[in-house]
């Protein structure tokens, strides 16, 4: 099968293109510039802007001409100056350009990678699912903040995809993904940080974790088996940060963190992070107070829909952590 992938140089995209190649697919990728995540792979690269102006749409149409599937995986969380506009450009205008290009060449089906940020959550005893309500104002803050803009642009993209009647679309919502090829790194940053020295504290909350290979396969299964207009959370294991960091510590040969971070200390860290970000937005772009505070909450979700309807596997998280640690070690991120 001939397929087109956006976001191939990112964490999830790099795992997805490897699975597509292993299946024998002819993989075309829309990229801004080559990166080491896809070096040496037998890919057809197209340096076309992911945008919805006429010239870009024509370029995207040429790139996907003859494809049977399109996987739109490109996305970003950008809390730096101008980041809100960049997130909107990729999540909303980029998708609109792809859909317009798909209309031109008759693409029959597209998988759109969103995020778990648009999915409600709950405690471990009552995890959220794709239909759980979410109060974005309470959880992610007012309009004009980076985390809220990330949520809002992802929601807008999901609604656009579902309402684009001429292209059959399926949405996937990855949660906390763990594994190899986290080049930046993104979710693996916690593992890398733990490798540098003792980490006695852990956040008080928890998340839904999933193996990167399973997440990539989830995209493929969504194309093959997903219901049009439906969305599927990609996750597997609801773990507290204490449990997850304990597994990471074991894989790294380190002592696990023993003490939960008190809420008041995390709030203080959020205020300090916000102040630092205000003084130097580029250097302290990652210290978003709401991101820090989110780690104090139980944000558990269930991926039962993806398991039941798509057959997405649920690899042991211990295996996923071991794969991540091995990859980071082999590529010089950790000693």
Helices and strands as residue ranges (DSSP letters): E 2-6, H 11-22, E 26-30, G 36-38, E 44-46, H 54-64, E 69-72, H 83-88, I 89-94, H 95-105, E 109-113, G 116-118, G 124-126, H 136-140, H 146-163, E 168-174, E 176-178, H 189-195, E 201-202, E 206-211, H 212-225, E 231-234, E 237-240, H 241-252, E 259-260, H 263-279, H 289-294, H 304-305, I 306-310, H 317-330
